[in-house]
Amino acid sequence: MTRAAAVPVVALVAHARNVPALEREQFAIALDSDMAAGALVLKTCHRVEAYLGDANEAARLAPKLPAGGRALTVVGRPPVGVVTAVRDPAEGAGHGERDEEQKQQKYHDG
């Protein structure tokens, strides 16, 4: 079996702990109107996240990230693993969010 090559993914994250609801909504609207092909946007009541596999597109969209938001680079596993970790309904919202934040911090810190 061949392993998939690691794909660096940039995540632009606006979470309720650091970004007010109105600013998260404005970020979501900006992403909807100017999103690159192949990007993934995840919107929940607590966060708005954009996952991009193109560093140039991430740099272009990063200024739309509101104050308190974070740009994270995830390296070391295919992006599908990141998305399924965020969206796994069996984890429940609170548990999944804590796990995802720990994963993001781990990858951010290297």
MODELLER restraints for C-alpha pairs under 7 A, 6 or more apart:
rsr = mdl.restraints
at = mdl.atoms
rsr.add(forms.Gaussian(group=physical.xy_distance, feature=features.Distance(at['CA:4:A'], at['CA:78:A']), mean=6.92, stdev=0.5))
rsr.add(forms.Gaussian(group=physical.xy_distance, feature=features.Distance(at['CA:6:A'], at['CA:75:A']), mean=6.47, stdev=0.5))
rsr.add(forms.Gaussian(group=physical.xy_distance, feature=features.Distance(at['CA:6:A'], at['CA:76:A']), mean=5.06, stdev=0.5))
rsr.add(forms.Gaussian(group=physical.xy_distance, feature=features.Distance(at['CA:6:A'], at['CA:77:A']), mean=4.89, stdev=0.5))
rsr.add(forms.Gaussian(group=physical.xy_distance, feature=features.Distance(at['CA:6:A'], at['CA:78:A']), mean=5.49, stdev=0.5))
rsr.add(forms.Gaussian(group=physical.xy_distance, feature=features.Distance(at['CA:7:A'], at['CA:75:A']), mean=6.29, stdev=0.5))
rsr.add(forms.Gaussian(group=physical.xy_distance, feature=features.Distance(at['CA:7:A'], at['CA:76:A']), mean=6.98, stdev=0.5))
rsr.add(forms.Gaussian(group=physical.xy_distance, feature=features.Distance(at['CA:7:A'], at['CA:77:A']), mean=6.50, stdev=0.5))
rsr.add(forms.Gaussian(group=physical.xy_distance, feature=features.Distance(at['CA:7:A'], at['CA:78:A']), mean=5.50, stdev=0.5))
rsr.add(forms.Gaussian(group=physical.xy_distance, feature=features.Distance(at['CA:7:A'], at['CA:79:A']), mean=6.79, stdev=0.5))
rsr.add(forms.Gaussian(group=physical.xy_distance, feature=features.Distance(at['CA:8:A'], at['CA:53:A']), mean=6.28, stdev=0.5))
rsr.add(forms.Gaussian(group=physical.xy_distance, feature=features.Distance(at['CA:8:A'], at['CA:73:A']), mean=6.65, stdev=0.5))
rsr.add(forms.Gaussian(group=physical.xy_distance, feature=features.Distance(at['CA:8:A'], at['CA:74:A']), mean=5.67, stdev=0.5))
rsr.add(forms.Gaussian(group=physical.xy_distance, feature=features.Distance(at['CA:8:A'], at['CA:75:A']), mean=4.60, stdev=0.5))
rsr.add(forms.Gaussian(group=physical.xy_distance, feature=features.Distance(at['CA:9:A'], at['CA:51:A']), mean=6.42, stdev=0.5))
rsr.add(forms.Gaussian(group=physical.xy_distance, feature=features.Distance(at['CA:9:A'], at['CA:52:A']), mean=5.53, stdev=0.5))
rsr.add(forms.Gaussian(group=physical.xy_distance, feature=features.Distance(at['CA:9:A'], at['CA:53:A']), mean=4.61, stdev=0.5))
rsr.add(forms.Gaussian(group=physical.xy_distance, feature=features.Distance(at['CA:9:A'], at['CA:73:A']), mean=5.69, stdev=0.5))
rsr.add(forms.Gaussian(group=physical.xy_distance, feature=features.Distance(at['CA:9:A'], at['CA:74:A']), mean=5.13, stdev=0.5))
rsr.add(forms.Gaussian(group=physical.xy_distance, feature=features.Distance(at['CA:9:A'], at['CA:75:A']), mean=6.54, stdev=0.5))
rsr.add(forms.Gaussian(group=physical.xy_distance, feature=features.Distance(at['CA:9:A'], at['CA:79:A']), mean=6.58, stdev=0.5))
rsr.add(forms.Gaussian(group=physical.xy_distance, feature=features.Distance(at['CA:10:A'], at['CA:51:A']), mean=5.72, stdev=0.5))
rsr.add(forms.Gaussian(group=physical.xy_distance, feature=features.Distance(at['CA:10:A'], at['CA:52:A']), mean=5.22, stdev=0.5))
rsr.add(forms.Gaussian(group=physical.xy_distance, feature=features.Distance(at['CA:10:A'], at['CA:53:A']), mean=6.35, stdev=0.5))
rsr.add(forms.Gaussian(group=physical.xy_distance, feature=features.Distance(at['CA:10:A'], at['CA:55:A']), mean=6.99, stdev=0.5))
rsr.add(forms.Gaussian(group=physical.xy_distance, feature=features.Distance(at['CA:10:A'], at['CA:58:A']), mean=6.44, stdev=0.5))
rsr.add(forms.Gaussian(group=physical.xy_distance, feature=features.Distance(at['CA:10:A'], at['CA:71:A']), mean=6.72, stdev=0.5))
rsr.add(forms.Gaussian(group=physical.xy_distance, feature=features.Distance(at['CA:10:A'], at['CA:72:A']), mean=5.56, stdev=0.5))
rsr.add(forms.Gaussian(group=physical.xy_distance, feature=features.Distance(at['CA:10:A'], at['CA:73:A']), mean=4.43, stdev=0.5))
rsr.add(forms.Gaussian(group=physical.xy_distance, feature=features.Distance(at['CA:10:A'], at['CA:74:A']), mean=6.14, stdev=0.5))
rsr.add(forms.Gaussian(group=physical.xy_distance, feature=features.Distance(at['CA:11:A'], at['CA:49:A']), mean=6.52, stdev=0.5))
rsr.add(forms.Gaussian(group=physical.xy_distance, feature=features.Distance(at['CA:11:A'], at['CA:50:A']), mean=5.52, stdev=0.5))
rsr.add(forms.Gaussian(group=physical.xy_distance, feature=features.Distance(at['CA:11:A'], at['CA:51:A']), mean=4.53, stdev=0.5))
rsr.add(forms.Gaussian(group=physical.xy_distance, feature=features.Distance(at['CA:11:A'], at['CA:52:A']), mean=6.46, stdev=0.5))
rsr.add(forms.Gaussian(group=physical.xy_distance, feature=features.Distance(at['CA:11:A'], at['CA:71:A']), mean=5.65, stdev=0.5))
rsr.add(forms.Gaussian(group=physical.xy_distance, feature=features.Distance(at['CA:11:A'], at['CA:72:A']), mean=5.05, stdev=0.5))
rsr.add(forms.Gaussian(group=physical.xy_distance, feature=features.Distance(at['CA:11:A'], at['CA:73:A']), mean=6.24, stdev=0.5))
rsr.add(forms.Gaussian(group=physical.xy_distance, feature=features.Distance(at['CA:12:A'], at['CA:49:A']), mean=5.49, stdev=0.5))
rsr.add(forms.Gaussian(group=physical.xy_distance, feature=features.Distance(at['CA:12:A'], at['CA:50:A']), mean=5.10, stdev=0.5))
rsr.add(forms.Gaussian(group=physical.xy_distance, feature=features.Distance(at['CA:12:A'], at['CA:51:A']), mean=6.58, stdev=0.5))
rsr.add(forms.Gaussian(group=physical.xy_distance, feature=features.Distance(at['CA:12:A'], at['CA:62:A']), mean=6.98, stdev=0.5))
rsr.add(forms.Gaussian(group=physical.xy_distance, feature=features.Distance(at['CA:12:A'], at['CA:65:A']), mean=6.90, stdev=0.5))
rsr.add(forms.Gaussian(group=physical.xy_distance, feature=features.Distance(at['CA:12:A'], at['CA:70:A']), mean=5.87, stdev=0.5))
rsr.add(forms.Gaussian(group=physical.xy_distance, feature=features.Distance(at['CA:12:A'], at['CA:71:A']), mean=4.54, stdev=0.5))
rsr.add(forms.Gaussian(group=physical.xy_distance, feature=features.Distance(at['CA:12:A'], at['CA:72:A']), mean=6.46, stdev=0.5))
rsr.add(forms.Gaussian(group=physical.xy_distance, feature=features.Distance(at['CA:13:A'], at['CA:48:A']), mean=6.01, stdev=0.5))
rsr.add(forms.Gaussian(group=physical.xy_distance, feature=features.Distance(at['CA:13:A'], at['CA:49:A']), mean=4.51, stdev=0.5))
rsr.add(forms.Gaussian(group=physical.xy_distance, feature=features.Distance(at['CA:13:A'], at['CA:50:A']), mean=6.68, stdev=0.5))
rsr.add(forms.Gaussian(group=physical.xy_distance, feature=features.Distance(at['CA:13:A'], at['CA:69:A']), mean=5.52, stdev=0.5))
rsr.add(forms.Gaussian(group=physical.xy_distance, feature=features.Distance(at['CA:13:A'], at['CA:70:A']), mean=5.18, stdev=0.5))
rsr.add(forms.Gaussian(group=physical.xy_distance, feature=features.Distance(at['CA:13:A'], at['CA:71:A']), mean=6.27, stdev=0.5))
rsr.add(forms.Gaussian(group=physical.xy_distance, feature=features.Distance(at['CA:14:A'], at['CA:24:A']), mean=6.12, stdev=0.5))
rsr.add(forms.Gaussian(group=physical.xy_distance, feature=features.Distance(at['CA:14:A'], at['CA:47:A']), mean=5.50, stdev=0.5))
rsr.add(forms.Gaussian(group=physical.xy_distance, feature=features.Distance(at['CA:14:A'], at['CA:48:A']), mean=5.27, stdev=0.5))
rsr.add(forms.Gaussian(group=physical.xy_distance, feature=features.Distance(at['CA:14:A'], at['CA:49:A']), mean=6.35, stdev=0.5))
rsr.add(forms.Gaussian(group=physical.xy_distance, feature=features.Distance(at['CA:14:A'], at['CA:69:A']), mean=4.42, stdev=0.5))
rsr.add(forms.Gaussian(group=physical.xy_distance, feature=features.Distance(at['CA:14:A'], at['CA:70:A']), mean=6.59, stdev=0.5))
rsr.add(forms.Gaussian(group=physical.xy_distance, feature=features.Distance(at['CA:15:A'], at['CA:46:A']), mean=5.90, stdev=0.5))
rsr.add(forms.Gaussian(group=physical.xy_distance, feature=features.Distance(at['CA:15:A'], at['CA:47:A']), mean=4.30, stdev=0.5))
rsr.add(forms.Gaussian(group=physical.xy_distance, feature=features.Distance(at['CA:15:A'], at['CA:48:A']), mean=6.61, stdev=0.5))
rsr.add(forms.Gaussian(group=physical.xy_distance, feature=features.Distance(at['CA:15:A'], at['CA:69:A']), mean=6.78, stdev=0.5))
rsr.add(forms.Gaussian(group=physical.xy_distance, feature=features.Distance(at['CA:16:A'], at['CA:46:A']), mean=4.96, stdev=0.5))
rsr.add(forms.Gaussian(group=physical.xy_distance, feature=features.Distance(at['CA:16:A'], at['CA:47:A']), mean=5.83, stdev=0.5))
rsr.add(forms.Gaussian(group=physical.xy_distance, feature=features.Distance(at['CA:18:A'], at['CA:68:A']), mean=4.98, stdev=0.5))
rsr.add(forms.Gaussian(group=physical.xy_distance, feature=features.Distance(at['CA:18:A'], at['CA:69:A']), mean=6.78, stdev=0.5))
rsr.add(forms.Gaussian(group=physical.xy_distance, feature=features.Distance(at['CA:19:A'], at['CA:67:A']), mean=6.92, stdev=0.5))
rsr.add(forms.Gaussian(group=physical.xy_distance, feature=features.Distance(at['CA:19:A'], at['CA:68:A']), mean=5.44, stdev=0.5))
rsr.add(forms.Gaussian(group=physical.xy_distance, feature=features.Distance(at['CA:19:A'], at['CA:69:A']), mean=6.49, stdev=0.5))
rsr.add(forms.Gaussian(group=physical.xy_distance, feature=features.Distance(at['CA:23:A'], at['CA:66:A']), mean=6.40, stdev=0.5))
rsr.add(forms.Gaussian(group=physical.xy_distance, feature=features.Distance(at['CA:24:A'], at['CA:48:A']), mean=6.35, stdev=0.5))
rsr.add(forms.Gaussian(group=physical.xy_distance, feature=features.Distance(at['CA:27:A'], at['CA:64:A']), mean=6.39, stdev=0.5))
rsr.add(forms.Gaussian(group=physical.xy_distance, feature=features.Distance(at['CA:27:A'], at['CA:65:A']), mean=6.35, stdev=0.5))
rsr.add(forms.Gaussian(group=physical.xy_distance, feature=features.Distance(at['CA:27:A'], at['CA:66:A']), mean=6.80, stdev=0.5))
rsr.add(forms.Gaussian(group=physical.xy_distance, feature=features.Distance(at['CA:28:A'], at['CA:48:A']), mean=6.38, stdev=0.5))
rsr.add(forms.Gaussian(group=physical.xy_distance, feature=features.Distance(at['CA:30:A'], at['CA:64:A']), mean=6.99, stdev=0.5))
rsr.add(forms.Gaussian(group=physical.xy_distance, feature=features.Distance(at['CA:36:A'], at['CA:57:A']), mean=6.81, stdev=0.5))
rsr.add(forms.Gaussian(group=physical.xy_distance, feature=features.Distance(at['CA:39:A'], at['CA:50:A']), mean=6.96, stdev=0.5))
rsr.add(forms.Gaussian(group=physical.xy_distance, feature=features.Distance(at['CA:39:A'], at['CA:51:A']), mean=5.77, stdev=0.5))
rsr.add(forms.Gaussian(group=physical.xy_distance, feature=features.Distance(at['CA:39:A'], at['CA:52:A']), mean=4.94, stdev=0.5))
rsr.add(forms.Gaussian(group=physical.xy_distance, feature=features.Distance(at['CA:40:A'], at['CA:50:A']), mean=5.62, stdev=0.5))
rsr.add(forms.Gaussian(group=physical.xy_distance, feature=features.Distance(at['CA:40:A'], at['CA:51:A']), mean=5.12, stdev=0.5))
rsr.add(forms.Gaussian(group=physical.xy_distance, feature=features.Distance(at['CA:40:A'], at['CA:52:A']), mean=6.76, stdev=0.5))
rsr.add(forms.Gaussian(group=physical.xy_distance, feature=features.Distance(at['CA:41:A'], at['CA:49:A']), mean=5.60, stdev=0.5))
rsr.add(forms.Gaussian(group=physical.xy_distance, feature=features.Distance(at['CA:41:A'], at['CA:50:A']), mean=4.36, stdev=0.5))
rsr.add(forms.Gaussian(group=physical.xy_distance, feature=features.Distance(at['CA:41:A'], at['CA:51:A']), mean=6.36, stdev=0.5))
rsr.add(forms.Gaussian(group=physical.xy_distance, feature=features.Distance(at['CA:42:A'], at['CA:48:A']), mean=5.75, stdev=0.5))
rsr.add(forms.Gaussian(group=physical.xy_distance, feature=features.Distance(at['CA:42:A'], at['CA:49:A']), mean=5.07, stdev=0.5))
rsr.add(forms.Gaussian(group=physical.xy_distance, feature=features.Distance(at['CA:42:A'], at['CA:50:A']), mean=6.35, stdev=0.5))
rsr.add(forms.Gaussian(group=physical.xy_distance, feature=features.Distance(at['CA:43:A'], at['CA:49:A']), mean=6.46, stdev=0.5))
rsr.add(forms.Gaussian(group=physical.xy_distance, feature=features.Distance(at['CA:52:A'], at['CA:58:A']), mean=6.13, stdev=0.5))
rsr.add(forms.Gaussian(group=physical.xy_distance, feature=features.Distance(at['CA:72:A'], at['CA:108:A']), mean=5.87, stdev=0.5))
rsr.add(forms.Gaussian(group=physical.xy_distance, feature=features.Distance(at['CA:73:A'], at['CA:108:A']), mean=6.09, stdev=0.5))
rsr.add(forms.Gaussian(group=physical.xy_distance, feature=features.Distance(at['CA:74:A'], at['CA:107:A']), mean=5.51, stdev=0.5))
rsr.add(forms.Gaussian(group=physical.xy_distance, feature=features.Distance(at['CA:74:A'], at['CA:108:A']), mean=6.70, stdev=0.5))
rsr.add(forms.Gaussian(group=physical.xy_distance, feature=features.Distance(at['CA:75:A'], at['CA:107:A']), mean=6.73, stdev=0.5))
rsr.add(forms.Gaussian(group=physical.xy_distance, feature=features.Distance(at['CA:85:A'], at['CA:100:A']), mean=6.86, stdev=0.5))
rsr.add(forms.Gaussian(group=physical.xy_distance, feature=features.Distance(at['CA:86:A'], at['CA:96:A']), mean=6.45, stdev=0.5))
rsr.add(forms.Gaussian(group=physical.xy_distance, feature=features.Distance(at['CA:86:A'], at['CA:100:A']), mean=6.17, stdev=0.5))
